[in-house]
Amino acid sequence: MSKQMSKLKNSEFVEQKLEQLKNGVSEFLNSEKWKEYLSFQAKFHSYSFNNVILMLLQWEERGKTNSITKVAGAKTWEKLGRFVKDGEKPLIILAPNIKVYTKVQEDNMCTKPLISKFQEGKQVEAKGYISQIISQGSKYGIYVLQTTYMVVKSRNGKVQFEEEVEGTIIINSRVKFEVGDEVEVEGRVSRVSNYKKYKQLKLFNSKKIGKREVSEVIESRVLVGFFPVEVYDVSQTEGKEIPELCNEIQGTSEQAEKLLDVLRNKILDIPVVYEPMQYNGYYQRAHGNLENRIALKEGLSINHQAKTLIHETCHYIMDQKKQKGKINLGQYTEPEEGFDGLYAVEEVVVESVAFIVSQYFNLDTSEYSFEYVSSWSKGNPNKVLEVGKLIRQLSNELIEKLENALNGEEKEQKIA
Ligand SMILES: [Zn+2]
């Protein structure tokens, strides 16, 4: 077959496999396994850098050698059908104590017409709605009440003032209110609040009577401190099995052995090393006195090694192209997604390429690749098509390189 004919045949193959991948991903995203996985994942927070360090220090101190993978409180583990093993000590992390303040944008927050009527000790009944939460604790909250109706009585109960009046008063209430709650309150003027010098009402009684639409609510979050939280790593728990995606592809095959050999010895111009690690592999760009390299997880099956080496080779090729400005992943993500968005797109691309290239050389990785691509596609089955052009280009390029190398051509000088 002429070179051009085989190129044409190859791109048809790539096209067909891209379609198969898209369908596989879309099917997986509709599966029970994916839903189960998502609801499981949703129970876990991502922890701050400081908390990760804090956990690692405690882990090390206890002489634990396995890596911490999934961490949650005992209650969360129980909800997932797992229980902390006897004798396991919790890891202590610090959770931020954040107060949320909400505020309705009001032009007219004037209490002046009321202030003169509000001498200390006077009894007040008011109706209105909550326009702002100044603070909210577990026992009581301090709120701004936007009044619509007020009655002010003297100490002996004589009505001194009664009318529909728009003003604001500060209330202390044991009832938890939200912004927009319509309320009725009754109480005694206690003191002038520090808060914008508003009069403050000490309530005997407050109740919610409805809810009104409040247009513009401003929310601010203020870090007021930290409190300790006890968590456990999954290895400290036992019980119901954990839904896992992307299980290792098992087995050995001639094709996989050939691919590994050709990639290592004829295509890659950087070392491939084996290391014990949590991930299946990584590509590391040269920095400091470390050179470019690819690492594979120690102990993986031959079939999985081959797939992973194609995946990491593709990261390497993409990195070379990015540095030369030949690939711009930014066009496939929204700016606000930042680095995470770019990372996710690259994972979709390289695993798609690994799937297609493996298929071309009769190594089926669909069982792993569909789940992997799905998990980086953010639930969007069309993600692989959005980056299809890049997947096609890289797949064709890598297939051609591998074919040439398998046909005995000399090691190429440059990878990309
Ligand atoms: Zn990767």
Residues whose N, C-alpha, C, O or C-beta is under 5 A from the ligand:
A	BS01	ZN	none
